[in-house]
Amino acid sequence: MAGAFCADTGVQGKHCNISVLGSLAEMTRGIKMLAAICDDDKEITEEVLLYCKECLGSRCEIVTFNDGKKLLEYSGDIDLLVLDIEMPEGNGIEIKDKFQRADKRTLIIFLTNYSEFIMDAFGINVLGLLLKII
């Protein structure tokens, strides 16, 4: 499924803009899913985790990773991935490309505070982009 790319500008969390997750919850109502959050910033991860739990509820299992290497080692079939672009152990753009080459159907929502990466974030199954608040 190809997703629409958008720089989401709705509801603001403390550290990032998170309303695209609410839209996703509406689109996937009633579907059990596995979501993953991968960000090296613990505060961002916690905020997105809380919002995912609020939006997706008990129908969604959520796993978290603090670097891309650990994410790539994970064997689960991830339905939704909230992915930081710049991390010490694995660039989010490169991870997206690996998922696409492996023909994974994971929906990806990127997290970033670097606007220069926005064009590189386009791709199959990229649902959106969350801008971190500095």
N, C-alpha and C positions, 0 to 999 in steps of 0.2 A: 504494500500500500504506500503510495507516495504521499508525503505530508506537505502541507503548505508551510512555507517559511515565513516567519513573522518576527519582528522585534516587538515583543509584547509590552504594552504600556499601561496596563490596568492596575490592579491592586498591588500595593507595595508592601513587602515584608520589611523587616528591619535591615536586612542585608541584600536582598535581591527582590526583583519583581516576580511574583509567583502566580499571577492570575491565569496564565495559560494552563496550569494544572487543573484549575476548576473547569475550564472548557473541556479538557481531556476527560475528566470525570463524567461529564454529561455525555460525551461521545461513547464511553465504554460502560455505561450503566448496566449493572447486572452481570458483567463478565469478570471471572476470576483472572487475576493477573499477577505476574512477578515483576516488581519494579526494583531498579537499582539506582543508587545515588553515588556518584564518584566525584569527590572534591577534596582537595588537600586542606581546605579551611574547615575546621571542625564546627565553627559557629554556623557557617553556611549550610553544611551538611545537616546539622540539627534542625535548622529552620525549615529546610526543604522537607526533611523527614516528617516533622510535625504537620506541615501543610499537606503532604501526601497522605498521611494517616487521616487527616480531617476530610480531605476530598474523596479519597478512594475507600476509606473504611476497612472493614474486616475482609472484604473481597480481594484485598491486595496484600501479598507478602512483600516486604520491603527489606532489601539488603543494602548495606553501605560499604563503601571502599574509600580509603584515603589516598590511593594512587592508582594509576592506570595499569600497572603491572599486576597488581592483585585482582583487578577487574578482569583482565584477560586470562588469568589463571582459573577464574570461576567457571564451573561446569554447568550451571543452571541455564535454562532457556529464558532469557530476560525479555519481557514484553515492552517495558518502558525503561529508558535509561536517561537520567538527568546527569549530564556530563560536563565537568569543567573543561575548558579548552587548555589552559596553561597550568600544568602540574609538574612537579619535579620528576616523577616516575611515569611518564607516558603522556604525550600530547593528545588532547581530545580529538583533534582533527585526524591524526594518524589512527586513533582507536576507531573512529567512525569509518575510516577507509577499510580497516581490517574487518569490521563487522560486515561492510558491504561486499567485500571480496569473498567472505565466507557465506554469502547469501543469507545472512541473518535478517529476520523481519522485525527487528527491534526498533521501536519508535524512539527517536532521540530528541531530547530537549537540551540544548547547550546552555551553559552558564559562563558568563565572561564579564570582565570589566575592561576588555581590550577591544575597542571598536575596529581595529585593523584586521581582526580575524573574522569579521562577519561574513565576508564573501567566501572564505574558505569553508565556512560552516554549511553551505548549501550541499544537499545531497539527497539520495534516496532515503526515505523514512525519517528525514529531519523534520520534526513537527514545529519547532520554534527555537527561540533564543531568549533567555532570561538575562537581563542586564543586572549585574551586581551593583549595589549601591556602596560607594566608597565613603 
